[in-house]
Amino acid sequence: MQKTALDQAAKSYWSDYFKEYGKMWIRDIPRRIKTAASRHLKADIEGEFAPIAGDMNNNMLSVEASFVGKIGNQEGKILVTASFDEEGKISEFICNRVA
């Protein structure tokens, strides 16, 4: 997953306009999806994760992401669902290799 920095004006906009939902999207979440996928697949992975969808409920953020790149030494694709708790730690991780 790729993290893009926001300036203070953008953070204010998202938190003022979308309230709690906006605050969930602008907080600094540890980017552990790539590490968790590597551990789950028991292989080194090289490439990028791209967010597909997200959902927030009960103070949890769930993100779905796709990966295209190398898994071990072979080209591969992965779909991941990761849920983050209030502290930004992964509470649930589901990784499915597509190809």
N, CA, C and O atoms as a GROMACS GRO file, in nm:
protein
  396
    1MET      N    1   0.084  -0.116   0.000
    1MET     CA    2   0.000   0.000   0.000
    1MET      C    3   0.089   0.123   0.000
    1MET      O    4   0.194   0.124   0.064
    2GLN      N    5   0.048   0.224  -0.071
    2GLN     CA    6   0.129   0.344  -0.082
    2GLN      C    7   0.066   0.455   0.001
    2GLN      O    8  -0.053   0.482  -0.011
    3LYS      N    9   0.146   0.521   0.085
    3LYS     CA   10   0.096   0.626   0.171
    3LYS      C   11   0.126   0.761   0.107
    3LYS      O   12   0.239   0.788   0.068
    4THR      N   13   0.025   0.846   0.097
    4THR     CA   14   0.042   0.980   0.043
    4THR      C   15   0.021   1.080   0.155
    4THR      O   16  -0.080   1.077   0.225
    5ALA      N   17   0.117   1.168   0.172
    5ALA     CA   18   0.110   1.266   0.280
    5ALA      C   19   0.004   1.372   0.249
    5ALA      O   20  -0.014   1.411   0.134
    6LEU      N   21  -0.064   1.416   0.352
    6LEU     CA   22  -0.162   1.524   0.340
    6LEU      C   23  -0.112   1.645   0.417
    6LEU      O   24  -0.053   1.632   0.524
    7ASP      N   25  -0.137   1.763   0.363
    7ASP     CA   26  -0.104   1.882   0.440
    7ASP      C   27  -0.216   1.910   0.540
    7ASP      O   28  -0.320   1.844   0.536
    8GLN      N   29  -0.195   2.004   0.628
    8GLN     CA   30  -0.292   2.031   0.734
    8GLN      C   31  -0.426   2.078   0.678
    8GLN      O   32  -0.531   2.047   0.735
    9ALA      N   33  -0.424   2.153   0.569
    9ALA     CA   34  -0.550   2.201   0.510
    9ALA      C   35  -0.635   2.084   0.461
    9ALA      O   36  -0.756   2.082   0.482
   10ALA      N   37  -0.571   1.987   0.397
   10ALA     CA   38  -0.644   1.869   0.349
   10ALA      C   39  -0.698   1.787   0.466
   10ALA      O   40  -0.811   1.739   0.461
   11LYS      N   41  -0.618   1.770   0.571
   11LYS     CA   42  -0.664   1.697   0.689
   11LYS      C   43  -0.785   1.766   0.752
   11LYS      O   44  -0.881   1.701   0.793
   12SER      N   45  -0.780   1.899   0.760
   12SER     CA   46  -0.892   1.975   0.817
   12SER      C   47  -1.017   1.957   0.733
   12SER      O   48  -1.126   1.938   0.787
   13TYR      N   49  -1.002   1.962   0.601
   13TYR     CA   50  -1.117   1.946   0.512
   13TYR      C   51  -1.184   1.811   0.535
   13TYR      O   52  -1.306   1.805   0.555
   14TRP      N   53  -1.106   1.702   0.532
   14TRP     CA   54  -1.163   1.568   0.547
   14TRP      C   55  -1.228   1.549   0.683
   14TRP      O   56  -1.336   1.491   0.693
   15SER      N   57  -1.165   1.598   0.789
   15SER     CA   58  -1.222   1.578   0.922
   15SER      C   59  -1.343   1.669   0.945
   15SER      O   60  -1.436   1.628   1.015
   16ASP      N   61  -1.345   1.790   0.890
   16ASP     CA   62  -1.460   1.879   0.906
   16ASP      C   63  -1.579   1.834   0.821
   16ASP      O   64  -1.693   1.836   0.868
   17TYR      N   65  -1.552   1.793   0.699
   17TYR     CA   66  -1.660   1.758   0.607
   17TYR      C   67  -1.721   1.622   0.637
   17TYR      O   68  -1.843   1.607   0.638
   18PHE      N   69  -1.635   1.521   0.662
   18PHE     CA   70  -1.683   1.385   0.682
   18PHE      C   71  -1.687   1.343   0.829
   18PHE      O   72  -1.723   1.229   0.859
   19LYS      N   73  -1.651   1.432   0.920
   19LYS     CA   74  -1.654   1.407   1.064
   19LYS      C   75  -1.572   1.283   1.102
   19LYS      O   76  -1.455   1.273   1.064
   20GLU      N   77  -1.632   1.188   1.174
   20GLU     CA   78  -1.558   1.069   1.221
   20GLU      C   79  -1.506   0.985   1.105
   20GLU      O   80  -1.395   0.931   1.112
   21TYR      N   81  -1.585   0.972   0.999
   21TYR     CA   82  -1.542   0.894   0.882
   21TYR      C   83  -1.416   0.956   0.822
   21TYR      O   84  -1.322   0.883   0.788
   22GLY      N   85  -1.412   1.085   0.809
   22GLY     CA   86  -1.295   1.154   0.755
   22GLY      C   87  -1.173   1.138   0.844
   22GLY      O   88  -1.062   1.123   0.794
   23LYS      N   89  -1.195   1.143   0.974
   23LYS     CA   90  -1.082   1.126   1.067
   23LYS      C   91  -1.020   0.987   1.055
   23LYS      O   92  -0.899   0.972   1.070
   24MET      N   93  -1.102   0.887   1.029
   24MET     CA   94  -1.049   0.751   1.013
   24MET      C   95  -0.959   0.743   0.890
   24MET      O   96  -0.860   0.670   0.890
   25TRP      N   97  -0.992   0.817   0.784
   25TRP     CA   98  -0.915   0.809   0.660
   25TRP      C   99  -0.786   0.889   0.665
   25TRP      O  100  -0.693   0.857   0.591
   26ILE      N  101  -0.777   0.992   0.748
   26ILE     CA  102  -0.656   1.075   0.748
   26ILE      C  103  -0.558   1.037   0.859
   26ILE      O  104  -0.445   1.087   0.861
   27ARG      N  105  -0.598   0.952   0.950
   27ARG     CA  106  -0.506   0.917   1.058
   27ARG      C  107  -0.388   0.837   1.002
   27ARG      O  108  -0.396   0.778   0.894
   28ASP      N  109  -0.282   0.837   1.078
   28ASP     CA  110  -0.161   0.766   1.036
   28ASP      C  111  -0.173   0.620   1.076
   28ASP      O  112  -0.158   0.585   1.193
   29ILE      N  113  -0.200   0.536   0.978
   29ILE     CA  114  -0.213   0.393   1.000
   29ILE      C  115  -0.081   0.326   0.964
   29ILE      O  116  -0.028   0.349   0.856
   30PRO      N  117  -0.028   0.244   1.053
   30PRO     CA  118   0.094   0.172   1.018
   30PRO      C  119   0.071   0.087   0.893
   30PRO      O  120  -0.027   0.014   0.885
   31ARG      N  121   0.160   0.097   0.797
   31ARG     CA  122   0.146   0.024   0.672
   31ARG      C  123   0.211  -0.112   0.686
   31ARG      O  124   0.330  -0.130   0.657
   32ARG      N  125   0.131  -0.208   0.731
   32ARG     CA  126   0.182  -0.341   0.760
   32ARG      C  127   0.127  -0.446   0.665
   32ARG      O  128   0.153  -0.565   0.681
   33ILE      N  129   0.051  -0.403   0.567
   33ILE     CA  130  -0.013  -0.499   0.478
   33ILE      C  131   0.091  -0.579   0.399
   33ILE      O  132   0.078  -0.701   0.387
   34LYS      N  133   0.192  -0.513   0.347
   34LYS     CA  134   0.294  -0.584   0.267
   34LYS      C  135   0.369  -0.685   0.354
   34LYS      O  136   0.394  -0.797   0.310
   35THR      N  137   0.404  -0.646   0.475
   35THR     CA  138   0.475  -0.737   0.565
   35THR      C  139   0.386  -0.856   0.602
   35THR      O  140   0.432  -0.970   0.604
   36ALA      N  141   0.260  -0.829   0.631
   36ALA     CA  142   0.167  -0.937   0.668
   36ALA      C  143   0.146  -1.032   0.550
   36ALA      O  144   0.139  -1.153   0.570
   37ALA      N  145   0.136  -0.979   0.428
   37ALA     CA  146   0.119  -1.064   0.310
   37ALA      C  147   0.242  -1.150   0.287
   37ALA      O  148   0.231  -1.268   0.254
   38SER      N  149   0.359  -1.092   0.306
   38SER     CA  150   0.484  -1.167   0.290
   38SER      C  151   0.492  -1.283   0.389
   38SER      O  152   0.532  -1.393   0.353
   39ARG      N  153   0.452  -1.258   0.515
   39ARG     CA  154   0.451  -1.363   0.617
   39ARG      C  155   0.348  -1.470   0.584
   39ARG      O  156   0.375  -1.590   0.598
   40HIS      N  157   0.230  -1.428   0.540
   40HIS     CA  158   0.122  -1.520   0.510
   40HIS      C  159   0.160  -1.613   0.393
   40HIS      O  160   0.134  -1.733   0.397
   41LEU      N  161   0.222  -1.556   0.290
   41LEU     CA  162   0.259  -1.634   0.171
   41LEU      C  163   0.394  -1.705   0.187
   41LEU      O  164   0.431  -1.789   0.106
   42LYS      N  165   0.466  -1.669   0.293
   42LYS     CA  166   0.598  -1.725   0.319
   42LYS      C  167   0.690  -1.707   0.199
   42LYS      O  168   0.759  -1.799   0.156
   43ALA      N  169   0.690  -1.583   0.145
   43ALA     CA  170   0.772  -1.549   0.030
   43ALA      C  171   0.798  -1.399   0.030
   43ALA      O  172   0.721  -1.321   0.085
   44ASP      N  173   0.909  -1.361  -0.032
   44ASP     CA  174   0.935  -1.219  -0.052
   44ASP      C  175   0.844  -1.168  -0.162
   44ASP      O  176   0.823  -1.236  -0.263
   45ILE      N  177   0.790  -1.048  -0.143
   45ILE     CA  178   0.705  -0.991  -0.247
   45ILE      C  179   0.760  -0.855  -0.287
   45ILE      O  180   0.804  -0.777  -0.203
   46GLU      N  181   0.756  -0.829  -0.417
   46GLU     CA  182   0.803  -0.702  -0.472
   46GLU      C  183   0.695  -0.647  -0.564
   46GLU      O  184   0.657  -0.712  -0.661
   47GLY      N  185   0.645  -0.530  -0.533
   47GLY     CA  186   0.540  -0.468  -0.611
   47GLY      C  187   0.464  -0.371  -0.524
   47GLY      O  188   0.510  -0.335  -0.415
   48GLU      N  189   0.347  -0.328  -0.570
   48GLU     CA  190   0.269  -0.231  -0.495
   48GLU      C  191   0.129  -0.280  -0.468
   48GLU      O  192   0.068  -0.350  -0.550
   49PHE      N  193   0.078  -0.242  -0.352
   49PHE     CA  194  -0.061  -0.266  -0.318
   49PHE      C  195  -0.141  -0.142  -0.355
   49PHE      O  196  -0.096  -0.029  -0.332
   50ALA      N  197  -0.258  -0.161  -0.412
   50ALA     CA  198  -0.347  -0.051  -0.446
   50ALA      C  199  -0.479  -0.070  -0.375
   50ALA      O  200  -0.541  -0.176  -0.388
   51PRO      N  201  -0.525   0.030  -0.299
   51PRO     CA  202  -0.654   0.017  -0.231
   51PRO      C  203  -0.768   0.007  -0.331
   51PRO      O  204  -0.770   0.078  -0.432
   52ILE      N  205  -0.863  -0.080  -0.303
   52ILE     CA  206  -0.980  -0.098  -0.390
   52ILE      C  207  -1.103  -0.040  -0.321
   52ILE      O  208  -1.179   0.033  -0.384
   53ALA      N  209  -1.122  -0.072  -0.194
   53ALA     CA  210  -1.240  -0.027  -0.122
   53ALA      C  211  -1.209  -0.019   0.027
   53ALA      O  212  -1.110  -0.076   0.074
   54GLY      N  213  -1.293   0.051   0.098
   54GLY     CA  214  -1.277   0.062   0.242
   54GLY      C  215  -1.412   0.078   0.309
   54GLY      O  216  -1.509   0.120   0.247
   55ASP      N  217  -1.415   0.043   0.436
   55ASP     CA  218  -1.538   0.055   0.512
   55ASP      C  219  -1.501   0.086   0.656
   55ASP      O  220  -1.400   0.038   0.708
   56MET      N  221  -1.582   0.167   0.721
   56MET     CA  222  -1.559   0.199   0.859
   56MET      C  223  -1.687   0.173   0.938
   56MET      O  224  -1.793   0.224   0.904
   57ASN      N  225  -1.676   0.093   1.044
   57ASN     CA  226  -1.788   0.075   1.136
   57ASN      C  227  -1.733   0.030   1.271
   57ASN      O  228  -1.631  -0.038   1.278
   58ASN      N  229  -1.801   0.070   1.376
   58ASN     CA  230  -1.760   0.037   1.514
   58ASN      C  231  -1.614   0.072   1.541
   58ASN      O  232  -1.542  -0.005   1.604
   59ASN      N  233  -1.570   0.189   1.494
   59ASN     CA  234  -1.433   0.237   1.512
   59ASN      C  235  -1.328   0.143   1.454
   59ASN      O  236  -1.214   0.142   1.501
   60MET      N  237  -1.365   0.066   1.354
   60MET     CA  238  -1.269  -0.019   1.283
   60MET      C  239  -1.267   0.021   1.137
   60MET      O  240  -1.370   0.055   1.080
   61LEU      N  241  -1.150   0.018   1.079
   61LEU     CA  242  -1.134   0.048   0.938
   61LEU      C  243  -1.097  -0.081   0.865
   61LEU      O  244  -1.002  -0.149   0.904
   62SER      N  245  -1.171  -0.113   0.762
   62SER     CA  246  -1.143  -0.231   0.681
   62SER      C  247  -1.103  -0.184   0.542
   62SER      O  248  -1.174  -0.103   0.481
   63VAL      N  249  -0.992  -0.234   0.491
   63VAL     CA  250  -0.941  -0.194   0.361
   63VAL      C  251  -0.923  -0.318   0.275
   63VAL      O  252  -0.868  -0.418   0.319
   64GLU      N  253  -0.970  -0.310   0.151
   64GLU     CA  254  -0.945  -0.413   0.053
   64GLU      C  255  -0.842  -0.359  -0.044
   64GLU      O  256  -0.851  -0.244  -0.087
   65ALA      N  257  -0.745  -0.442  -0.079
   65ALA     CA  258  -0.638  -0.397  -0.167
   65ALA      C  259  -0.598  -0.508  -0.263
   65ALA      O  260  -0.616  -0.627  -0.235
   66SER      N  261  -0.544  -0.467  -0.377
   66SER     CA  262  -0.493  -0.564  -0.473
   66SER      C  263  -0.343  -0.546  -0.484
   66SER      O  264  -0.290  -0.437  -0.461
   67PHE      N  265  -0.276  -0.653  -0.519
   67PHE     CA  266  -0.131  -0.651  -0.537
   67PHE      C  267  -0.098  -0.714  -0.670
   67PHE      O  268  -0.152  -0.820  -0.706
   68VAL      N  269  -0.010  -0.649  -0.744
   68VAL     CA  270   0.044  -0.706  -0.867
   68VAL      C  271   0.195  -0.690  -0.860
   68VAL      O  272   0.245  -0.580  -0.836
   69GLY      N  273   0.266  -0.798  -0.879
   69GLY     CA  274   0.411  -0.792  -0.872
   69GLY      C  275   0.470  -0.932  -0.865
   69GLY      O  276   0.411  -1.028  -0.914
   70LYS      N  277   0.587  -0.941  -0.803
   70LYS     CA  278   0.654  -1.069  -0.790
   70LYS      C  279   0.633  -1.126  -0.651
   70LYS      O  280   0.650  -1.058  -0.550
   71ILE      N  281   0.596  -1.253  -0.647
   71ILE     CA  282   0.583  -1.329  -0.524
   71ILE      C  283   0.690  -1.438  -0.533
   71ILE      O  284   0.680  -1.530  -0.614
   72GLY      N  285   0.791  -1.425  -0.449
   72GLY     CA  286   0.907  -1.511  -0.468
   72GLY      C  287   0.976  -1.464  -0.596
   72GLY      O  288   1.017  -1.348  -0.606
   73ASN      N  289   0.989  -1.552  -0.692
   73ASN     CA  290   1.049  -1.514  -0.821
   73ASN      C  291   0.948  -1.520  -0.934
   73ASN      O  292   0.986  -1.513  -1.051
   74GLN      N  293   0.820  -1.534  -0.902
   74GLN     CA  294   0.717  -1.548  -1.004
   74GLN      C  295   0.621  -1.429  -1.001
   74GLN      O  296   0.594  -1.373  -0.895
   75GLU      N  297   0.570  -1.392  -1.118
   75GLU     CA  298   0.468  -1.288  -1.125
   75GLU      C  299   0.342  -1.340  -1.056
   75GLU      O  300   0.309  -1.458  -1.069
   76GLY      N  301   0.274  -1.255  -0.984
   76GLY     CA  302   0.154  -1.298  -0.915
   76GLY      C  303   0.062  -1.184  -0.881
   76GLY      O  304   0.099  -1.066  -0.890
   77LYS      N  305  -0.060  -1.219  -0.843
   77LYS     CA  306  -0.162  -1.122  -0.802
   77LYS      C  307  -0.224  -1.169  -0.672
   77LYS      O  308  -0.244  -1.289  -0.650
   78ILE      N  309  -0.254  -1.073  -0.584
   78ILE     CA  310  -0.311  -1.102  -0.453
   78ILE      C  311  -0.427  -1.006  -0.427
   78ILE      O  312  -0.423  -0.890  -0.468
   79LEU      N  313  -0.530  -1.055  -0.360
   79LEU     CA  314  -0.636  -0.970  -0.305
   79LEU      C  315  -0.627  -0.981  -0.154
   79LEU      O  316  -0.618  -1.092  -0.100
   80VAL      N  317  -0.631  -0.868  -0.085
   80VAL     CA  318  -0.614  -0.864   0.061
   80VAL      C  319  -0.728  -0.786   0.124
   80VAL      O  320  -0.772  -0.684   0.071
   81THR      N  321  -0.775  -0.835   0.237
   81THR     CA  322  -0.866  -0.758   0.323
   81THR      C  323  -0.798  -0.747   0.458
   81THR      O  324  -0.763  -0.847   0.520
   82ALA      N  325  -0.779  -0.623   0.504
   82ALA     CA  326  -0.716  -0.600   0.634
   82ALA      C  327  -0.805  -0.509   0.715
   82ALA      O  328  -0.853  -0.407   0.665
   83SER      N  329  -0.827  -0.544   0.841
   83SER     CA  330  -0.904  -0.462   0.933
   83SER      C  331  -0.810  -0.403   1.037
   83SER      O  332  -0.724  -0.473   1.092
   84PHE      N  333  -0.827  -0.274   1.064
   84PHE     CA  334  -0.744  -0.203   1.159
   84PHE      C  335  -0.829  -0.161   1.279
   84PHE      O  336  -0.943  -0.119   1.263
   85ASP      N  337  -0.772  -0.173   1.399
   85ASP     CA  338  -0.844  -0.129   1.519
   85ASP      C  339  -0.823   0.022   1.538
   85ASP      O  340  -0.765   0.088   1.452
   86GLU      N  341  -0.870   0.076   1.650
   86GLU     CA  342  -0.859   0.219   1.677
   86GLU      C  343  -0.716   0.268   1.684
   86GLU      O  344  -0.690   0.386   1.658
   87GLU      N  345  -0.623   0.182   1.719
   87GLU     CA  346  -0.483   0.220   1.731
   87GLU      C  347  -0.406   0.202   1.601
   87GLU      O  348  -0.287   0.229   1.596
   88GLY      N  349  -0.473   0.156   1.496
   88GLY     CA  350  -0.408   0.138   1.366
   88GLY      C  351  -0.336   0.005   1.352
   88GLY      O  352  -0.255  -0.011   1.260
   89LYS      N  353  -0.363  -0.090   1.440
   89LYS     CA  354  -0.300  -0.222   1.432
   89LYS      C  355  -0.392  -0.316   1.356
   89LYS      O  356  -0.514  -0.308   1.368
   90ILE      N  357  -0.333  -0.407   1.280
   90ILE     CA  358  -0.411  -0.503   1.206
   90ILE      C  359  -0.478  -0.601   1.301
   90ILE      O  360  -0.411  -0.668   1.379
   91SER      N  361  -0.610  -0.608   1.296
   91SER     CA  362  -0.683  -0.700   1.382
   91SER      C  363  -0.730  -0.823   1.306
   91SER      O  364  -0.754  -0.928   1.367
   92GLU      N  365  -0.744  -0.812   1.174
   92GLU     CA  366  -0.782  -0.925   1.090
   92GLU      C  367  -0.712  -0.911   0.956
   92GLU      O  368  -0.704  -0.801   0.901
   93PHE      N  369  -0.662  -1.021   0.903
   93PHE     CA  370  -0.591  -1.017   0.776
   93PHE      C  371  -0.627  -1.140   0.694
   93PHE      O  372  -0.606  -1.253   0.737
   94ILE      N  373  -0.680  -1.116   0.575
   94ILE     CA  374  -0.716  -1.225   0.484
   94ILE      C  375  -0.644  -1.200   0.352
   94ILE      O  376  -0.659  -1.094   0.291
   95CYS      N  377  -0.567  -1.296   0.309
   95CYS     CA  378  -0.487  -1.284   0.188
   95CYS      C  379  -0.519  -1.398   0.092
   95CYS      O  380  -0.507  -1.515   0.129
   96ASN      N  381  -0.561  -1.364  -0.029
   96ASN     CA  382  -0.595  -1.466  -0.130
   96ASN      C  383  -0.512  -1.445  -0.255
   96ASN      O  384  -0.516  -1.338  -0.316
   97ARG      N  385  -0.437  -1.545  -0.291
   97ARG     CA  386  -0.359  -1.537  -0.415
   97ARG      C  387  -0.453  -1.567  -0.531
   97ARG      O  388  -0.523  -1.668  -0.531
   98VAL      N  389  -0.453  -1.477  -0.630
   98VAL     CA  390  -0.541  -1.490  -0.745
   98VAL      C  391  -0.469  -1.558  -0.861
   98VAL      O  392  -0.526  -1.643  -0.929
   99ALA      N  393  -0.345  -1.521  -0.883
   99ALA     CA  394  -0.267  -1.581  -0.992
   99ALA      C  395  -0.122  -1.589  -0.956
   99ALA      O  396  -0.040  -1.637  -1.035
   0.00000   0.00000   0.00000
